[in-house]
Amino acid sequence: MAHSATILGCEALTLTDRERAFFSEARPWGFILFARNINDAAQVAALTVGLRDAVGYNAPVLIDQEGGRVQRMRGPIWREWYPPLDQMARGSAAAMRLRYRLIADELRAVGIDVNCAPLADVARQDTHPVLRNRLYGTDPKQVAEVGRAVADGLMEGGVLPVLKHIPGHGAGVADSHERLPHVTVDRETLERVDFAPFRALADLPLGMTAHIIYDALGHDLPATMDPAMIRLIRDEIGFKGALMTDDLSMGALPGPIGDRAARAKAAGCDLILHCNGALAEMEDVVAAAGILDGPAKARTDAALTRRKAPDPLDIDAIESDLSALLGGEVYV
C-alpha cells in the first residue's frame, strides 16, 4: 500500500484518537517531533512507538537536534550543547563528529532515527541571527568538512542525516520563518561559496530545501516551489538523495497550505514536510501531496537502506576524547 509523500507532526505529548485514525489512513512516509512533543525519555519513547503503531510500519521519526538553540530534547535529561559556531571557534571537525555520535545515541534510545543535520549553509557577518550560530563556519571548505563529520557521527550512531538548507541559506538576511528571504549575491559567489559545500555532501541520503529566492538566477519563486531550482539541486549540485521541503507552514511561502504542498511536489520535491501538527492543515497537505511513487519512492527507499544498527559506543572514551579536542568544557 502506497505511502503519502509527507512527513507530519503531532500536537502534543501523546496521540489523540483522531490523530491516530488520521495517520493510519494517510500513511505518511515519516513523522517529525518538536519541543511540544518532548517531556522525558519514557514519554518520547512511548510516542515514537505510538506513531509507528498508528501506521503499522517502521516509519522514520525525525527531529532537529543540532545543539545550541535548536535542540528539541534538552537538559537536564539530555546533554546541552553549545551552538555549533561557538563550538567550532575552539574545536574541529573531529570534535563535531564525536558530538553528533553522542547525539545519535540519545536519539536512538527514544526511537528517533533521523536528525535534521548537517547544515551546509556558509555563515556571513550578515547571516540572519536565527541561523548564523547554527552554522559551522565562514569558509566553504571547512563547512563541507564539518558537515561530513556531522553526518558520519550520526550514521555511526544509526541515525540518518538530513542535509540542509539546499542550495544554501547563509546569504539570507531575513528569517524565513517569518518572511521570504532574497539572496542578492552574484552567481559566481553562489557557485564558489554557497553551493560548494552542498556539492561536497551531495551523496547524503536525505536533503531539505531552502525557502529562499536567489535574485542572481533570475527566478521569482522560493527554491522549494521552483522547478528550475530543484533541477539545479539535482543536475548542477548533484544531490541524488530524497529531497524534502523545509516546513511548509513557515511564513516564507505564499498561498494556502494545500497549494504550497502541491507546488512543492510539482516542482520536484520528493517529500512534503509539515510540522505544526494542525490536523486540518495536515489533511490539506496529504490531499495535495499525493502518494509516494516513481523516482521519489526509489530515492526514499534508497535512503532507508542506509539506516543501520549503531556502531559500538564507549561513552566515557568519547567524552574524554571530546574534552581533549575542545580543551576542556564540553557541555553548557
C-alpha positions, 0 to 999 in steps of 0.5 A: 500500500502506497505511502503519502509523500509527507512527513507530519507532526503531532500536537502534543505529548501523546496521540489523540484518537483522531490523530491516530485514525488520521495517520493510519489512513494517510500513511505518511512516509515519516513523522517529525517531533518538536519541543511540544512533543518532548517531556522525558525519555519514557514519554518520547519513547512511548510516542515514537512507538505510538506513531509507528503503531498508528501506521503499522510500519517502521516509519522514520521519526525525525527531529532537529537536534543540532545543539545550541538553540535548536535542540528539541530534547534538552537538559537536564535529561539530555546533554546541552550543547553549545551552538555549533559556531561557538563550538567550532571557534575552539574545536574541529571537525573531529570534535563535531563528529564525536558530538553528533555520535553522542547525539545519535545515541540519545536519539536512538534510545527514544526511537528517533532515527533521523536528525535534521543535520548537517547544515551546509549553509556558509555563515556571513557577518550578515547571516540572519541571527536565527541561523548564523550560530547554527552554522559551522563556519565562514569558509566553504571548505571547512563547512563541507568538512564539518558537515561530513563529520556531522553526518558520519557521527550520526550514521555511526550512531544509526541515525540518518542525516538530513542535509540542509538548507539546499542550495544554501541559506547563509546569504539570507538576511531575513528569517524565513520563518517569518518572511521570504528571504532574497539572496542578492549575491552574484552567481559566481559567489553562489557557485564558489561559496554557497553551493560548494559545500552542498556539492561536497555532501551531495551523496547524503541520503536525505536533503531539505530545501531552502525557502529562499529566492536567489535574485542572481538566477533570475527566478521569482519563486522560493527554491522549494516551489521552483522547478528550475531550482530543484533541477539545479539541486539535482543536475548542477549540485548533484544531490541524488538523495530524497529531497524534502521541503523545509516546513511548509507552514513557515511564513516564507511561502505564499498561498494556502497550505494545500497549494504550497504542498502541491507546488512543492511536489510539482516542482520536484520535491520528493517529500512534503514536510509539515510540522505544526501538527494542525490536523486540518492543515495536515489533511490539506497537505496529504490531499495535495501531496499525493502518494509516494511513487516513481523516482521519489519512492526509489530515492526514499527507499534508497535512503532507508537502506542506509539506516543501520544498527549503531556502531559500538559506543564507549561513552566515557572514551568519547567524552574524554576524547571530546574534552581533549579536542575542545580543551576542556568544557564540553557541555553548557 
